[in-house]
């Protein structure tokens, strides 16, 4: 549980978006294996969900600030 909270604190949206771009480039390669594609796809979907959740949290904070 403490590990998850630490991960949330250190999560960086910009780094995640950069990694998603890299994953996309790798998936576009013609010589990538099916297993590697699946691994990258899974990583990408997990990162995309974390980014979405982070942005939802920021949006909620902004709504509180703006009243």
Secondary structure, DSSP 4 states (H G I P E B T S, - for coil): -HHHHHHHHH--HHHHHHHHHHHHHHHH-TT--HHHHHHHHHHHHHHHHHHHHHHHHHHHHHHHHH-
